[in-house]
């Protein structure tokens, strides 16, 4: 190499953020490489999948179970103006709370977050079943939708966490079949309860099934050791990331403004 030729440093500075990131990735890889990946197998896998399928069954049933019960509910409460909320309150919370559940599953134990979603769903079922008036029923349906959102999102996540990779496609396919079948038979079950017993059993029925589901989550659902929540960022790191995103967004807006007519 001649004296005037430029030299290129192929190794990042040890104090630069890039070097720190590479060092962190190497340390995480070395720590995970020594661990054996453990997944649920045998009877434990069957118990976990049955728990997830039962949870999905309850959540999907309640998405449409009130469709055939609305005429009787309206007749009891004499509130025709609230008809739309009996079904939409649940769907509204399912849609709006999904990002929140995604963050919870990212930063906290999937087992505890999944359990929390089921408990919220059961509390909503109790509120809806015992509702003395129309607003109370709407609140109960909203709580059901809130818990339903977390349980449906967590079901697929926990399948990918606990099941061995070769079995995941089949199990997710079965889960989707349970979900679709439940949405189909939900209005049929709601109509049967409404005509033969009372519409309140559309919600009371969740408790005899939901209780064993909670017990099964506590007994059988254990996330493998190699699956860990993402460590929460410090306030300084969060502020730095937010500032960088705002700067990037502001720069893009500036480019768009200059390139416009």
LOMILUM-859973 format. One line per 8 residues: number of its first residue (from 1); their letters; for each residue x, y, z of N, C-alpha, C. Coordinates in Angstrom, 3 decimals. Layout:
<vodrens>
NUM> A> X/Y/Z/X/Y/Z/X/Y/Z | ...
</vodrens>
This chain:
<vodrens>
1> XXXXXXXX> 0.860/-1.194/0.000/0.000/0.000/0.000/0.889/1.235/0.000 | 0.572/2.191/-0.881/1.376/3.398/-0.970/1.084/4.304/0.198 | 2.005/5.235/0.396/1.882/6.125/1.552/0.695/7.055/1.405 | 0.351/7.413/0.129/-0.743/8.361/-0.065/-2.111/7.723/-0.151 | -2.162/6.379/-0.127/-3.448/5.701/-0.282/-4.283/5.879/0.968 | -5.580/6.089/0.809/-6.445/6.261/1.986/-6.640/4.941/2.697 | -6.777/5.015/3.972/-7.006/3.816/4.787/-8.444/3.816/5.253 | -9.028/2.617/5.334/-10.413/2.450/5.751/-10.430/1.606/7.005
9> XXXXXXXX> -11.084/2.083/8.022/-11.224/1.346/9.275/-12.468/0.478/9.199 | -12.278/-0.829/9.108/-13.404/-1.757/8.965/-14.013/-2.126/10.288 | -13.394/-1.746/11.396/-13.915/-2.063/12.715/-14.508/-0.806/13.326 | -15.772/-0.873/13.797/-16.378/0.326/14.390/-15.691/0.700/15.671 | -15.773/1.983/15.971/-15.215/2.487/17.215/-15.852/1.779/18.398 | -15.017/1.436/19.378/-15.520/0.679/20.524/-16.508/1.476/21.340 | -16.480/2.812/21.202/-17.394/3.639/21.974/-18.636/4.051/21.189 | -18.725/3.655/19.914/-19.858/4.071/19.094/-21.082/3.221/19.406
17> XXXXXXXX> -22.289/3.743/19.111/-23.504/2.957/19.331/-23.540/1.676/18.515 | -22.934/1.709/17.294/-22.919/0.501/16.467/-22.122/-0.605/17.126 | -20.966/-0.245/17.685/-20.149/-1.253/18.362/-20.870/-1.820/19.576 | -21.553/-0.955/20.310/-22.294/-1.441/21.473/-23.409/-2.387/21.063 | -24.069/-2.080/19.940/-25.144/-2.937/19.475/-24.618/-4.297/19.046 | -23.460/-4.303/18.313/-22.864/-5.572/17.900/-22.443/-6.392/19.110 | -21.875/-5.725/20.093/-21.445/-6.435/21.294/-22.636/-7.022/22.033 | -23.744/-6.276/22.088/-24.948/-6.776/22.758/-25.517/-7.978/22.018
25> XXXXXXXX> -25.539/-7.912/20.676/-26.062/-9.035/19.902/-25.212/-10.278/20.088 | -23.872/-10.090/20.140/-22.992/-11.246/20.340/-23.201/-11.865/21.710 | -23.356/-11.024/22.731/-23.548/-11.559/24.075/-24.876/-12.286/24.196 | -25.957/-11.735/23.569/-27.250/-12.402/23.624/-27.211/-13.717/22.869 | -26.515/-13.745/21.719/-26.433/-14.971/20.947/-25.675/-16.048/21.704 | -24.582/-15.642/22.366/-23.801/-16.623/23.110/-24.561/-17.154/24.311 | -25.372/-16.288/24.958/-26.135/-16.748/26.115/-27.274/-17.662/25.701 | -27.928/-17.379/24.544/-29.037/-18.209/24.096/-28.571/-19.503/23.459
33> XXXXXXXX> -27.353/-19.501/22.886/-26.872/-20.706/22.223/-26.624/-21.833/23.206 | -26.342/-21.493/24.456/-26.100/-22.531/25.445/-27.359/-23.080/26.064 | -28.521/-22.475/25.774/-29.774/-22.931/26.339/-30.492/-23.845/25.360 | -31.121/-24.866/25.894/-31.923/-25.763/25.082/-33.325/-25.189/24.954 | -33.801/-25.080/23.705/-35.136/-24.547/23.481/-36.163/-25.580/23.915 | -36.999/-25.214/24.860/-37.980/-26.138/25.416/-39.387/-25.693/25.032 | -40.160/-26.637/24.499/-41.545/-26.384/24.137/-42.439/-27.399/24.834 | -43.719/-27.075/24.903/-44.681/-27.990/25.508/-44.895/-29.188/24.592
41> XXXXXXXX> -44.897/-30.377/25.160/-45.100/-31.603/24.400/-46.040/-32.522/25.172 | -46.565/-33.520/24.475/-47.378/-34.538/25.128/-48.653/-33.978/25.740 | -48.959/-34.460/26.935/-50.190/-34.068/27.615/-50.201/-32.582/27.965 | -49.036/-32.041/28.264/-48.988/-30.613/28.596/-49.356/-29.764/27.388 | -48.890/-30.138/26.214/-49.258/-29.409/25.006/-50.758/-29.529/24.744 | -51.306/-30.723/24.966/-52.753/-30.917/24.790/-53.533/-30.023/25.755 | -53.074/-29.954/27.013/-53.760/-29.123/28.012/-53.690/-27.647/27.642 | -52.526/-27.195/27.174/-52.380/-25.786/26.789/-53.272/-25.459/25.597
49> XXXXXXXX> -53.295/-26.342/24.596/-54.108/-26.076/23.419/-55.600/-26.108/23.747 | -56.026/-27.041/24.595/-57.435/-27.071/25.004/-57.817/-25.790/25.738 | -56.908/-25.285/26.561/-57.162/-24.024/27.265/-57.326/-22.876/26.282 | -56.443/-22.803/25.298/-56.512/-21.727/24.307/-57.776/-21.851/23.460 | -58.117/-23.080/23.070/-59.302/-23.268/22.238/-60.587/-22.933/22.999 | -60.648/-23.285/24.280/-61.826/-22.938/25.081/-61.945/-21.423/25.260 | -60.810/-20.773/25.485/-60.825/-19.312/25.605/-61.305/-18.664/24.317 | -60.811/-19.160/23.186/-61.238/-18.637/21.891/-62.715/-18.906/21.652
57> XXXXXXXX> -63.182/-20.084/22.070/-64.595/-20.419/21.919/-65.485/-19.413/22.645 | -65.135/-19.109/23.891/-65.930/-18.151/24.662/-65.889/-16.761/24.041 | -64.684/-16.317/23.672/-64.537/-14.965/23.128/-65.283/-14.807/21.809 | -65.146/-15.791/20.925/-65.790/-15.687/19.616/-67.302/-15.838/19.712 | -67.772/-16.672/20.639/-69.219/-16.807/20.825/-69.856/-15.472/21.183 | -69.210/-14.731/22.078/-69.810/-13.491/22.563/-69.732/-12.361/21.560 | -68.987/-12.536/20.479/-68.976/-11.496/19.454/-70.337/-11.371/18.776 | -71.059/-12.501/18.650/-72.339/-12.448/17.943/-73.500/-13.073/18.669
65> XXXXXXXX> -73.295/-13.450/19.931/-74.344/-14.185/20.638/-75.560/-13.317/20.935 | -75.383/-11.993/21.005/-76.517/-11.117/21.334/-77.343/-10.744/20.106 | -76.899/-11.165/18.922/-77.608/-10.752/17.706/-79.067/-11.184/17.730 | -79.321/-12.414/18.178/-80.693/-12.919/18.225/-81.391/-12.603/19.540 | -80.651/-12.058/20.508/-81.252/-11.720/21.802/-81.644/-10.255/21.900 | -81.245/-9.443/20.941/-81.500/-7.999/21.014/-82.992/-7.660/21.092 | -83.865/-8.302/20.322/-85.295/-7.951/20.462/-85.829/-8.137/21.879 | -85.448/-9.228/22.534/-85.919/-9.468/23.896/-85.281/-8.493/24.879
73> XXXXXXXX> -83.991/-8.186/24.692/-83.320/-7.214/25.561/-83.980/-5.845/25.435 | -84.276/-5.451/24.210/-84.933/-4.161/23.987/-86.315/-4.124/24.629 | -87.014/-5.239/24.562/-88.344/-5.301/25.166/-88.276/-5.198/26.688 | -87.223/-5.771/27.282/-87.086/-5.725/28.742/-86.679/-4.338/29.234 | -85.729/-3.710/28.554/-85.199/-2.429/29.019/-85.942/-1.216/28.453 | -86.758/-1.422/27.430/-87.524/-0.323/26.825/-86.609/0.805/26.340 | -85.475/0.424/25.754/-84.513/1.427/25.269/-84.168/1.120/23.816 | -85.029/1.516/22.924/-84.805/1.248/21.514/-83.602/2.000/20.971
81> XXXXXXXX> -83.275/3.151/21.562/-82.153/3.946/21.068/-80.804/3.324/21.405 | -80.766/2.332/22.295/-79.503/1.676/22.656/-79.267/0.376/21.897 | -80.139/0.055/20.957/-80.039/-1.238/20.266/-78.671/-1.420/19.611 | -78.179/-0.386/18.964/-76.902/-0.511/18.262/-75.720/-0.760/19.169 | -75.799/-0.309/20.420/-74.667/-0.438/21.330/-74.515/-1.841/21.901 | -75.560/-2.641/21.908/-75.462/-3.970/22.501/-74.446/-4.847/21.765 | -74.339/-4.650/20.484/-73.349/-5.400/19.722/-72.085/-4.613/19.438 | -72.245/-3.321/19.124/-71.086/-2.530/18.707/-70.160/-2.184/19.858
89> XXXXXXXX> -70.648/-2.144/21.100/-69.762/-1.840/22.232/-68.660/-2.878/22.349 | -69.010/-4.132/22.106/-68.007/-5.203/22.169/-66.991/-5.060/21.038 | -67.476/-4.876/19.813/-66.569/-4.766/18.670/-65.713/-3.504/18.745 | -66.273/-2.439/19.287/-65.515/-1.191/19.411/-64.290/-1.382/20.293 | -64.466/-2.064/21.422/-63.327/-2.293/22.316/-62.366/-3.323/21.751 | -62.863/-4.292/20.994/-61.966/-5.261/20.362/-60.991/-4.549/19.435 | -61.505/-3.604/18.659/-60.645/-2.905/17.715/-59.729/-1.878/18.350 | -60.254/-1.088/19.265/-59.458/0.014/19.806/-58.429/-0.425/20.841
97> XXXXXXXX> -58.656/-1.541/21.511/-57.719/-1.968/22.557/-56.652/-2.925/22.058 | -56.706/-3.326/20.796/-55.708/-4.272/20.281/-54.278/-3.752/20.383 | -53.981/-2.485/20.026/-52.603/-2.002/20.197/-52.127/-2.040/21.641 | -53.029/-1.746/22.578/-52.650/-1.786/23.988/-52.237/-3.192/24.401 | -53.027/-4.200/23.985/-52.678/-5.581/24.329/-51.364/-5.993/23.672 | -51.123/-5.505/22.456/-49.853/-5.815/21.814/-48.663/-5.315/22.614 | -48.771/-4.094/23.146/-47.703/-3.555/23.987/-47.552/-4.360/25.274 | -48.663/-4.764/25.879/-48.584/-5.539/27.120/-47.902/-6.882/26.887
105> XXXXXXXX> -48.242/-7.537/25.785/-47.599/-8.819/25.482/-46.116/-8.638/25.164 | -45.741/-7.465/24.691/-44.337/-7.224/24.357/-43.486/-7.022/25.598 | -44.014/-6.293/26.577/-43.194/-5.876/27.710/-43.423/-6.688/28.983 | -44.473/-7.520/29.026/-44.767/-8.270/30.240/-44.951/-9.748/29.921 | -45.073/-10.545/30.963/-45.236/-11.987/30.805/-46.511/-12.294/30.022 | -46.372/-13.105/28.968/-47.535/-13.452/28.149/-48.561/-14.231/28.958 | -48.099/-15.034/29.887/-49.013/-15.821/30.723/-49.888/-14.917/31.581 | -49.284/-13.920/32.217/-50.037/-13.027/33.088/-50.968/-12.115/32.288
113> XXXXXXXX> -50.508/-11.641/31.148/-51.350/-10.777/30.321/-52.545/-11.561/29.777 | -52.297/-12.799/29.369/-53.382/-13.650/28.872/-54.404/-13.917/29.977 | -53.906/-14.191/31.175/-54.789/-14.408/32.316/-55.608/-13.152/32.618 | -54.970/-11.991/32.547/-55.671/-10.731/32.785/-56.797/-10.525/31.780 | -56.548/-10.840/30.520/-57.585/-10.657/29.497/-58.782/-11.566/29.753 | -58.526/-12.801/30.179/-59.632/-13.723/30.471/-60.432/-13.238/31.679 | -59.744/-12.752/32.706/-60.433/-12.255/33.899/-61.304/-11.043/33.549 | -60.782/-10.125/32.744/-61.575/-8.959/32.331/-62.808/-9.409/31.552
121> XXXXXXXX> -62.631/-10.401/30.691/-63.764/-10.922/29.926/-64.835/-11.512/30.843 | -64.420/-12.264/31.860/-65.380/-12.863/32.786/-66.073/-11.800/33.637 | -65.328/-10.779/34.054/-65.952/-9.681/34.801/-67.008/-8.986/33.938 | -66.681/-8.764/32.675/-67.664/-8.180/31.768/-68.889/-9.057/31.591 | -68.687/-10.377/31.587/-69.821/-11.299/31.476/-70.740/-11.188/32.687 | -70.145/-11.064/33.876/-70.955/-10.920/35.093/-71.744/-9.615/35.064 | -71.081/-8.524/34.665/-71.754/-7.223/34.603/-72.905/-7.265/33.603 | -72.680/-7.875/32.435/-73.732/-7.938/31.419/-74.878/-8.846/31.853
129> XXXXXXXX> -74.551/-9.969/32.488/-75.596/-10.910/32.890/-76.482/-10.345/33.989 | -75.897/-9.582/34.894/-76.655/-9.034/36.024/-77.102/-7.600/35.789 | -76.990/-7.118/34.559/-77.284/-5.710/34.271/-78.732/-5.361/34.613 | -78.944/-4.355/35.463/-80.318/-3.947/35.796/-80.919/-2.993/34.774 | -80.069/-2.426/33.918/-80.567/-1.476/32.925/-79.683/-1.524/31.688 | -80.062/-0.762/30.700/-79.353/-0.781/29.423/-77.919/-0.261/29.514 | -77.629/0.866/30.201/-76.230/1.311/30.297/-75.315/0.286/30.948 | -75.800/-0.423/31.964/-74.974/-1.447/32.605/-74.657/-2.578/31.638
137> XXXXXXXX> -75.623/-2.957/30.817/-75.370/-3.997/29.821/-74.327/-3.542/28.812 | -74.393/-2.281/28.410/-73.415/-1.756/27.451/-72.018/-1.756/28.064 | -71.908/-1.383/29.333/-70.605/-1.417/30.015/-70.081/-2.845/30.081 | -70.947/-3.792/30.401/-70.526/-5.187/30.440/-70.054/-5.682/29.087 | -70.766/-5.309/28.034/-70.348/-5.705/26.690/-69.010/-5.069/26.320 | -68.784/-3.827/26.750/-67.500/-3.182/26.476/-66.367/-3.907/27.190 | -66.588/-4.303/28.440/-65.567/-5.064/29.163/-65.317/-6.407/28.496 | -66.362/-7.041/28.009/-66.180/-8.293/27.284/-65.312/-8.086/26.044
145> XXXXXXXX> -65.584/-7.017/25.306/-64.774/-6.746/24.124/-63.329/-6.459/24.459 | -63.104/-5.769/25.571/-61.744/-5.473/26.013/-60.985/-6.763/26.318 | -61.601/-7.647/27.075/-60.949/-8.920/27.376/-60.847/-9.821/26.167 | -61.867/-9.784/25.319/-61.858/-10.609/24.107/-60.694/-10.234/23.199 | -60.412/-8.958/23.083/-59.301/-8.501/22.252/-57.975/-9.076/22.732 | -57.743/-9.030/24.042/-56.489/-9.559/24.573/-56.380/-11.057/24.468 | -57.481/-11.778/24.657/-57.421/-13.238/24.598/-57.240/-13.741/23.173 | -57.890/-13.106/22.207/-57.725/-13.533/20.819/-56.320/-13.234/20.309
153> XXXXXXXX> -55.804/-12.043/20.652/-54.438/-11.712/20.233/-53.422/-12.621/20.910 | -53.641/-12.920/22.181/-52.692/-13.751/22.903/-52.741/-15.211/22.535 | -53.871/-15.682/22.000/-53.985/-17.105/21.668/-52.966/-17.512/20.609 | -52.917/-16.752/19.518/-51.950/-17.073/18.457/-50.528/-16.890/18.960 | -50.304/-15.864/19.768/-48.967/-15.608/20.300/-48.497/-16.758/21.186 | -49.377/-17.258/22.045/-48.988/-18.331/22.958/-48.796/-19.640/22.209 | -49.563/-19.863/21.151/-49.317/-21.054/20.326/-47.908/-21.011/19.755 | -47.497/-19.851/19.259/-46.147/-19.731/18.697/-45.072/-19.807/19.771
161> XXXXXXXX> -45.398/-19.460/21.010/-44.433/-19.530/22.103/-44.260/-20.951/22.635 | -45.354/-21.685/22.778/-45.315/-22.957/23.502/-45.245/-24.183/22.604 | -45.765/-24.109/21.393/-45.806/-25.289/20.526/-44.505/-25.433/19.746 | -44.045/-26.656/19.498/-42.864/-26.859/18.654/-43.109/-26.312/17.253 | -42.095/-25.758/16.599/-42.284/-25.139/15.278/-42.971/-26.024/14.243 | -42.669/-27.342/14.145/-43.361/-28.143/13.127/-44.869/-28.253/13.338 | -45.340/-28.079/14.565/-46.768/-28.242/14.855/-47.543/-26.928/14.832 | -46.856/-25.819/14.732/-47.541/-24.530/14.810/-48.540/-24.303/13.679
169> XXXXXXXX> -48.199/-24.570/12.403/-49.190/-24.317/11.346/-50.483/-25.096/11.547 | -50.372/-26.368/11.940/-51.569/-27.175/12.154/-52.400/-26.645/13.316 | -51.735/-26.278/14.416/-52.454/-25.796/15.592/-53.113/-24.442/15.337 | -52.426/-23.569/14.609/-53.034/-22.277/14.271/-54.227/-22.480/13.339 | -54.137/-23.469/12.437/-55.280/-23.789/11.586/-56.473/-24.291/12.388 | -56.211/-25.148/13.379/-57.294/-25.621/14.253/-57.884/-24.456/15.037 | -57.007/-23.580/15.531/-57.488/-22.404/16.269/-58.405/-21.548/15.402 | -58.029/-21.336/14.154/-58.872/-20.546/13.261/-60.203/-21.239/13.008
177> XXXXXXXX> -60.188/-22.578/12.902/-61.439/-23.311/12.745/-62.352/-23.147/13.945 | -61.774/-23.199/15.153/-62.564/-22.984/16.371/-63.157/-21.582/16.381 | -62.360/-20.609/15.988/-62.834/-19.223/15.975/-64.003/-19.045/15.006 | -63.866/-19.562/13.793/-64.916/-19.379/12.799/-66.173/-20.151/13.172 | -66.019/-21.372/13.684/-67.187/-22.154/14.097/-67.935/-21.463/15.235 | -67.187/-20.862/16.150/-67.819/-20.183/17.285/-68.616/-18.966/16.832 | -68.088/-18.219/15.878/-68.827/-17.052/15.388/-70.097/-17.462/14.649 | -70.087/-18.666/14.054/-71.274/-19.134/13.333/-72.368/-19.578/14.297
185> XXXXXXXX> -71.990/-20.341/15.322/-72.999/-20.899/16.227/-73.396/-19.928/17.332 | -72.680/-18.805/17.464/-73.007/-17.835/18.507/-74.450/-17.351/18.452 | -74.922/-16.843/17.308/-76.325/-16.407/17.247/-77.319/-17.532/17.490 | -76.981/-18.761/17.075/-77.885/-19.890/17.315/-78.032/-20.170/18.804 | -76.900/-20.156/19.519/-76.948/-20.384/20.967/-77.675/-19.236/21.663 | -77.418/-18.012/21.230/-78.109/-16.871/21.816/-79.615/-16.947/21.626 | -80.051/-17.381/20.447/-81.482/-17.533/20.209/-82.097/-18.626/21.057 | -81.351/-19.735/21.247/-81.864/-20.828/22.077/-82.020/-20.394/23.528
193> XXXXXXXX> -81.025/-19.694/24.065/-81.123/-19.214/25.446/-82.274/-18.220/25.607 | -82.404/-17.335/24.631/-83.426/-16.292/24.738/-84.837/-16.875/24.707 | -85.051/-17.853/23.855/-86.396/-18.413/23.711/-86.732/-19.449/24.769 | -85.735/-20.189/25.255/-86.003/-21.278/26.194/-85.787/-20.884/27.651 | -84.838/-20.004/27.935/-84.542/-19.638/29.327/-84.669/-18.118/29.469 | -83.554/-17.427/29.332/-83.522/-15.967/29.368/-82.268/-15.498/28.652 | -82.318/-14.278/28.133/-81.161/-13.758/27.409/-79.950/-13.583/28.312 | -80.141/-13.509/29.616/-79.014/-13.336/30.536/-78.086/-14.549/30.537
201> XXXXXXXX> -78.605/-15.700/30.155/-77.755/-16.886/30.085/-76.769/-16.822/28.925 | -76.955/-15.880/28.021/-75.938/-15.657/26.983/-74.613/-15.232/27.601 | -74.675/-14.671/28.811/-73.477/-14.209/29.508/-73.136/-15.080/30.713 | -74.149/-15.577/31.417/-73.858/-16.459/32.562/-73.129/-17.718/32.121 | -73.372/-18.184/30.904/-72.773/-19.439/30.443/-71.258/-19.357/30.382 | -70.713/-18.146/30.346/-69.257/-18.001/30.279/-68.569/-18.388/31.584 | -69.264/-18.276/32.700/-68.624/-18.519/33.994/-68.302/-19.990/34.242 | -69.214/-20.955/33.978/-68.846/-22.361/34.209/-67.682/-22.839/33.347
209> XXXXXXXX> -67.506/-22.221/32.192/-66.375/-22.586/31.326/-65.158/-21.727/31.634 | -65.374/-20.461/31.931/-64.258/-19.554/32.188/-63.510/-19.858/33.465 | -64.200/-20.359/34.490/-63.519/-20.718/35.736/-62.453/-21.782/35.537 | -62.788/-22.935/34.923/-61.752/-23.935/34.628/-60.659/-23.424/33.699 | -61.002/-22.500/32.800/-59.979/-21.937/31.911/-58.943/-21.162/32.714 | -59.391/-20.364/33.679/-58.456/-19.624/34.530/-57.564/-20.584/35.304 | -58.152/-21.652/35.854/-57.356/-22.642/36.588/-56.352/-23.326/35.672 | -56.753/-23.636/34.447/-55.842/-24.293/33.507/-54.693/-23.376/33.110
217> XXXXXXXX> -54.963/-22.076/32.970/-53.881/-21.138/32.654/-52.848/-21.125/33.773 | -53.318/-21.118/35.011/-52.399/-21.096/36.153/-51.620/-22.399/36.279 | -52.222/-23.521/35.919/-51.583/-24.825/36.121/-50.689/-25.241/34.959 | -51.143/-25.032/33.737/-50.471/-25.640/32.588/-49.746/-24.652/31.679 | -50.174/-23.410/31.664/-49.598/-22.461/30.710/-48.329/-21.844/31.282 | -47.202/-22.286/30.772/-45.905/-21.752/31.180/-45.103/-21.439/29.917 | -44.738/-20.179/29.766/-43.957/-19.758/28.607/-42.530/-20.265/28.761 | -41.924/-20.844/27.706/-40.554/-21.365/27.807/-39.550/-20.312/28.264
225> XXXXXXXX> -38.446/-20.794/28.821/-37.440/-19.898/29.390/-36.795/-19.001/28.336 | -36.688/-19.510/27.088/-36.004/-18.705/26.076/-36.895/-17.595/25.514 | -38.163/-17.563/25.905/-39.063/-16.483/25.502/-39.148/-15.493/26.651 | -38.595/-14.324/26.451/-38.583/-13.309/27.501/-39.193/-12.014/26.981 | -39.894/-11.281/27.849/-40.432/-9.984/27.419/-39.317/-9.026/27.051 | -39.627/-8.105/26.149/-38.668/-7.076/25.782/-38.429/-6.159/26.971 | -37.167/-5.941/27.363/-36.921/-5.048/28.502/-37.422/-3.652/28.208 | -38.051/-3.063/29.203/-38.625/-1.731/29.026/-37.521/-0.681/28.936
233> XXXXXXXX> -37.682/0.261/28.016/-36.699/1.313/27.830/-36.750/2.295/28.991 | -35.605/2.873/29.281/-35.572/3.919/30.293/-36.196/5.192/29.731 | -36.460/6.163/30.622/-37.052/7.414/30.172/-36.126/8.142/29.200 | -34.820/8.069/29.443/-33.878/8.750/28.551/-33.876/8.107/27.169 | -33.886/6.757/27.120/-33.909/6.071/25.832/-35.217/6.330/25.099 | -36.328/6.333/25.840/-37.625/6.589/25.216/-37.678/7.989/24.621 | -37.148/8.978/25.366/-37.139/10.355/24.870/-36.257/10.484/23.638 | -35.097/9.809/23.653/-34.190/9.865/22.507/-34.833/9.269/21.269
241> XXXXXXXX> -35.481/8.097/21.427/-36.145/7.456/20.294/-37.282/8.327/19.760 | -38.039/8.938/20.664/-39.143/9.798/20.235/-38.625/11.016/19.480 | -37.530/11.613/19.963/-36.961/12.774/19.288/-36.478/12.410/17.890 | -35.863/11.231/17.752/-35.375/10.809/16.439/-36.527/10.573/15.476 | -37.607/9.960/15.977/-38.762/9.729/15.107/-39.404/11.040/14.681 | -39.508/11.994/15.605/-40.073/13.290/15.255/-39.210/14.022/14.240 | -37.886/13.925/14.403/-36.981/14.579/13.465/-37.097/13.952/12.081 | -37.200/12.611/12.043/-37.354/11.920/10.767/-38.676/12.307/10.103
249> XXXXXXXX> -39.740/12.371/10.891/-41.048/12.749/10.365/-41.038/14.194/9.870 | -40.383/15.086/10.626/-40.317/16.494/10.242/-39.506/16.658/8.960 | -38.423/15.895/8.825/-37.612/15.974/7.617/-38.391/15.486/6.398 | -39.180/14.404/6.579/-39.994/13.908/5.474/-41.045/14.926/5.050 | -41.653/15.598/6.034/-42.632/16.627/5.700/-41.989/17.769/4.925 | -40.747/18.112/5.304/-40.045/19.174/4.593/-39.749/18.796/3.160 | -39.328/17.536/2.947/-39.054/17.067/1.585/-40.329/17.068/0.765 | -41.442/16.603/1.394/-42.709/16.586/0.672/-43.183/17.976/0.309
257> XXXXX> -42.952/18.939/1.214/-43.386/20.310/0.934/-42.584/20.923/-0.196 | -41.258/20.625/-0.234/-40.419/21.201/-1.294/-40.714/20.574/-2.644 | -41.108/19.270/-2.634/-41.348/18.601/-3.907/-42.753/18.838/-4.439 | -43.619/19.492/-3.643/-44.994/19.748/-4.072/-45.049/20.873/-5.083 | -46.254/21.137/-5.603/-46.389/22.208/-6.603/-46.212/23.578/-5.964
</vodrens>
